Amino acid sequence: SALHQRQGARNSIQVAANGLPPLIFAAAGYFSGNQLFFLACLAAFAVATADTFSSEIGMLSRRKPVSILTGKPVPKGISGGITPLGLAAAALGSLFLALPALFAFGTAGALVVWLCGIIGSLLDSLMGALLQAKYRLPSGGLTEQPHIEGRLLPLVGGVAWINNDMINFLSILLC
């Protein structure tokens, strides 16, 4: 679709954006011996999983997404849009990483990982709404693609160099 920047299979940039923060935490845990870095690694994976679940399952929602900033309806698939189904999917996705945390770090660790996943997914939506580049299509609609059919589109929101991969990286790293 013309709306999404990402199309087709995941590429190496997308894998790095989602996998580099947990790798950094795991390496820090390994080299420092501090187990909290491994908890942070699980929390980072929980954010990535929650965001993926909320995006992919949220797209199936029968309800029109609303802006996390304004509560007003937004086009399906545009960054910053949320649905109840997407939020429930984020909680479920995060739960998958909270379960190993339960065995390794107990109830408190599992709760931290689960909440980090949910909060990170919401942070991703918030930063997507505020910072991710959005462009105006000739039809008047919005897209996250900077150009279509070789033609550069006008930037109407966000920052030109901040795309979905950057938002994913930042939301995972910050949570």
N, C-alpha and C positions, 0 to 999 in steps of 0.2 A: 504494500500500500504506500501511497505517497506521504502518509502521515509520519511513519517511523523512520528514524535514521538507520536503525539496524534492520537488515533484511537477510534472509538465508541463514546458513549455519554460523555458529559463533566463530570469531576469528581470534588470533593470538592476542590482540589488544584487549578484547573483551575478557579473555581468560586471565590475562595479567591483571586487569582492573579488579576482577573479583578474587583472584587467588594470591596476589602479591601481599596484601595486608595480613592474611592468616600466615603466610610463609614467613613474613618478618617477625610476627609474634612467636611462631614455633622456633625459629632460629634463635631469637632472644632467649627463649626458655631453655633451649638446649645448651647454649653457651654460658648462660648465667646460672643455670640450675634453679631458677625461680619458677615454681610451678604456676604462679599467677599468669605468666605469659602463655602457658598452655590453656588456661581458662580464657584468656583474651583471644587465643587462636580459635577456640570453639565459638566464642561470641561473634568473632568476625565471620566465620562460616555461617553462623545463624543469621546474621544480617544479610549476607548474600543469598542464602536460601529463602529467607522470608521475603526479600525483595523480588526474587524470581517467581516464587509462588504467587505473591500478590499481583504481580504484573500479568503473568500468564493466565491464572485462574480468574483474576479480576476482569480480564477482557471478556470472559464468558458471562458476566453479570447481565441480567435483564434490566437492571437499574442503570440509568445514565450516571456516569461518574460526575462527581462535583470537585471543584477546586479545594485543595486542602487549605488554601488561604482565605477564600471568600465564601465557600459553600455553594457557589453558583455552578450550574451545569457547565461541563467542558467536553470537548470532543473525546470520544472513546480512544484511548491509547496515548493521549498527550500527557507529557510529564506533569506531575502535580495533581492529577486526577485520582480520586479514591472512591471506592465502593465498599459497602458492608461485606460483600463476598470477598473482595480483595483483602480487606483487613482480617477477615477470618482465615483466609489462606496464608497470610503472613504469620499469624499466630500458630497455625499448624506447621508451616515450614520451619519456624524457629523451634518448635517442640522437638522436631527430629534431631536437632543438635543439643537440646537440653537433656535428652535421655542419656547420651554418653557422659555428659557433665554430671548427671546424678550419681553415676557409679564412680566417677573419678574425684568429684569434689563435694558430694552430698547435696542435700536439698537446697542449701543456700546457693551453691555454685550453679545448679540447674536453673534456679529462679533467675539468677543473674544472666545466664546465657539466653534463656527464653525471653526475658524482658529486653535485653540488648537487641535481639533479633527484631522484635516488634518495633521498638523505638528507632532502631536503625532504618527499618523500612519506611517509617513515617518521616524520618530525617531525609531519606532519599527523595521522598515525594515533595517535601518542603523545599529542599535545595533545587530539585528539578523545576518546581514552579517558579522559584526566585532567580535561579542562576543559569539554568540550561537554555542554550540558544534555541529560539523559535523564529521561524521565517514565514512570510506571507506568500501564499500560493497565488497565481494569477486569478484563480477563482474566488479569492478572498479568504479562503480557509487557512488554517495553520498547519505547519509541518515542522519536523525537527531536521529535515534535510536542508543543507545550505544551498543546494542547486537541484534543478530538475531539468532533464533533457538538455544538459550542458549549459543551462542558463542560471546565473547566480540570482538568488532570491533575496529580497530585502529583509534584514534582521529587524524584528519587531519586539523582541523580548529576550532577556537573558544576556549572556556574554558570548560573543562569537566563538571563542576557543573552548568553551565549556560544553561538552557533549555528554551523552548518557554514560559513556565509559568513565569520564572524569567524575561525574556525580556518584556512580557506583563506588569508585575507588575511595572518594572522600567520605561517603557515608559509612563504608565498611571500616575505614581507618579510624574515623572519629568516634565510632561507637565501641 
